[in-house]
Amino acid sequence: MAGFRKASKAQAKLRAAVFGPSGGGKTMSTLRIGRGLAGPTGTVAVIDTERGSASKYSDRFDFEVLDLKDYTVQGYVDAIKQAHGFDVLIIDSLSHGWQSLLEEVEKLAKAKYRGNTWSAWSEGTPLQKKLVNAILDFPGHVLATIRSKTEWTTVEDGRGKKVPQRIGMAPEQGKGIEYEFDLLLEISTEHIANVIKDRTGKFQDKLIDKPDEEFGSQLALWLADGEPAAVSPPPPAAPPLDPRIVEIGEFPDSVKAACRAVMRAAIDSGISKNDAIDQAVAHGRELLAVEDAVEAEPV
């Protein structure tokens, strides 16, 4: 049917999220996966909202870091734009942005919507979408960490004794954020990643012990397999400015204003725009000649 075509796999850039409780190894895992994605010569950038936690691994991994202090959506978007040009971008983490957005929505509810948070999300949802679009539009691979709400349970150890165990629950980010990623890894405090979503089809539902550079390399191979991604043509070059318009623009402001008046009057009388410009330039030159003559007269 018209409009349809045979589907084919295109080369793509990864959008992955790693979520789990504190201590699960989200930062380390994304640095290792990112290094594998980038390869030996690729570049890695980290947006760090965790007070310099990523930099503690700078002796093991080669990357550049931006310590983000502005947790607003615009702060994240600006930081992501600054990272354009890197092969891999790690955002560690997205949860600070979500908490900041929740606070912003609460302020909007009180200030504009009589405390109605539901109505305030009419402004909050577009902001969240703006952040998602910035991630999706990034020209390289993106790995994002997301904190999970932490709860505790009791389990039996090998001797039958009940001991507390920390577990990760829902990720602290916007509802539905998981739909925006190709790969979702839920990581435990034992550093075991459960692949709960995988568009590659190679790792779905697998348990990966300490995700590393090799895992990143395998992802890179799958992403590079396919037809080259379509590249948008560059915008057409702007036509060169008419040299007469350039000349008028260089006149003093008083002469420039007089030229515009002559041009408007000429066009209003039915003269073509081209002839009107000629008249304006000629008038401007006459005014300049008069001013030069006056300045040259002896006092």
N, C-alpha and C positions, 0 to 999 in steps of 0.2 A: 504494500500500500504506500501511497505517496507520503513522504516524510519519514518513513522508516528506513533503516540501513542495517546491514549485518553487524552485530556487536563484535568488538575486538578489544583486547586488553591493551591499555596504553601504559607507558611508563608513568610512575606517579611518585609523589612524596608522601612519606608516612605522617599520619596524625595518630599519636599514641598517648594514652594516659595510664599512669601507675598510681594506684591508690591503696591506702592501708594505714594502720595505726602508727603512731610515733615509734621509732625503733625498728621498723620493718625493713629499712634500707632503700627507701624510695630515691634519695639523692644519689647514693652510690650506684644503684641499678641503672638509673637513667644516664649517668655519666658513662658507665660501661657500655650500655646499648648504643648510646650516641657516638661513642668512639668507634664502635664497630660499623655503624651506619656511615660515618664520615670516611672511613678507610684511613690509610696511613698519611694521606696528604690533605684530607678534608679539614675544614675548620668548624669549631664548635663554640657556640656562645651560650651563656647561662644568664637568665634573669633570675636573680636570687632575692627572694622576699623573706628568707629564713635567717636573716642577720649574719650573713657570711658563712653559712654552713657549707656551701659548695666549695668555697675557697680552701677549706681544710683538706681537700683532696687534690689541691693544685700540684702537690709533689708527685702525684701518681698519674694525673691526666693533663693534657695540654688543652686549655680552653681560655676564652676571655669571659669576663664576668661583669655584669651591671648590678650593683646593689640597689634594688628598688625600694624607695621609701614611700612613694605615692601609690597607694593601693586602690585608687579609684580606677574605674574602667578606662578613663582617658590616660591615666598613668601607665597602665598595662599596654594600651594600644600604642602609645608613643614609644615605649621600650621595645615592643615587637618591631615597629618600623625601623628603629635604630639598628636592629639585628639583621635587616635585609642585607644580603651579601654573604652571610655565613651559610655553610652547608647544613648544619644542624643547629636547632634552637631548643634549649631546655628551659622550661618555665618551672621554677621550683619555689613556690607552688602557686596554683590557681586559687587555693582556698582563701587566701588573704583578700583577693579581689571579691570573692563571694560575700565574705563577712562585711567588707566595706559597702558593697551594694545593698545588703540587707539594712545596714545603718542608714544609708541614703534614702531608701524607701520609707523607713520609719520617720525620718525627718520630713519627707514630702507628705506623708500621711497626716502628720500633725500640723504642718504649715498650710497645706492647700486642700486637704480632703477630709477635714474634721475627724481625723483619727482613723479613717477608713483605709486600711492597708491594701485591701483588694483594689480599690480605685487607684492608689498610688503606683501599683504595678503597671498601670498604663504607661508610665514613664520609665519604670525600672526594667521592664521586659525589653524595650528597644536598646537600652544600655547593655544588657547581657548579650543581645544579638550582635551588637557592635563588637564586643570582645570576641565572640565566636567567629565572626567574619574576619577579624584581624588574624586569628589563628589559621583559618582555612585559606586565607589569601597569602600567607607567608610562602615565599618561593622555595624554601628548603624543607627538610624534615622537622617536625615538631614533636617533642616529648614533654609532657606536662605531668607534674606530680599533684596529687590531690589528697589532702588529709581525710581520714575517716573518723567518724565519731567512735570513740573507744568505750567499750564495755568489758566487764569481767564476768567470767563464768568459772565454775569449779569442775575439774576433771580428776580422774583417778590416775595416779602415777603407776609405775611398774610394780610397786609393792602394795597396791590397793588403797593407798592413802589419797584423800582428796586434797588437791592443791589448786590455788587460783591460777587462772590463765587469762591473759588479755586477748581480746578479739576485736577485729575491726568491723565496723558496721557500714552504714551508708556513707558514701563520699560526701564531703562538705563542699558541694557545688550545686549549681542550678539543676532543677529537675529536668531530665531529658538530655543533659550534657553528654551522656554516653553515646547518643546517636551520632554525634559529630566526629567521633574517633573511629579509626580503622581497627585499632588494637586496644583492648582494655586488659590490664593486668592487675589483679587483686593480690597484694603481697602480704604475707603473714609476718609475725614477729620472728619466725624462724627463717625469714628471707626466702621463702618459697613462693613463687608467683603462680597463681592460677589464671590461665588464659580464659577469660569469660567471654571475650568477643575477639574474633580474628577473621578479617576479610581475606587474608591470604589463603585460609583453609588448611594451612600446614600445622598450626599449633593449637587449634580450637580444643578447649577443655584439657589441655596438657598441663602438668605441673612442672615448672622449671626451677630447679634449685639454683639460687643466686644468678639471675639473668646477667649475661656477660657480653663481651665483645663478639664472641662467636655467634650469639643469638642475633646481635645487631647486624653482623655480616650476612647471615642467612636472610634476614628481612631485606637488606639492601639488594641481594641477588634477585629476590622475587619482585621487588619494586622496579628494578631496572629491566625486567623481562617484558617485552612488549613493544608496540609501536611508539615512536617518539611522541611525546605530548605535544599537542597543537600549540603553536606560539602565535600570540596575537600580533598582527602587523603593526609596525610603529605608526603613530599618528602622522598624517601628512604635514610636511613642513609649511609653516606660515608663509604666505606670499611676501616678497620684499616690499618695504614701504616705498611709496611714491617719493622720489627725492624732493619734490616740491613741498610735500607735507612735512618732510624732515626739515627743510629750510624754514618754513613757517614756525615750526616748533622751536627753532633756535633764536627766533626774534625776541626782543624784550617783551615783557608781559603787555605793556600798553600797545605796542605795534601788533602783537599777536591777537589781541582782542579786536583791534580795528580790522585785521585781515579776516577774522571770522565773520564780522559784521558784513563786510563786502561780499564774502562768499555766500552768506545766507540771502542777502538781497539779490544777488545775481541769479541764484537758483530759483528764488521766488518769482523772478521776472521771466522765467522760462528758459534761461540759458543752460546749456549742458553742464554737468558737474565738472567735466574736464576744463571747459572754458572758464568756469567760475573760479577754479583753483588758480588758473593763469592770472585772472584779474586780481585775486587776493595777493598772490606773490608780487605782482607788479606794484600794487598799492603799498605793500609792506616795504619794498625796496625804495619807493619814493619817500615814504615817511622817514626811513633811515637816512636817506640822502639829505633831507631837510635838517634832521637832528645833527648830522655831521657838520653841515654848513654853519648852523647856529653855534656849535661848540668851537668852530674854527675862527669865528669873528673875534677881533681883538676887543678886549674889555676897555 
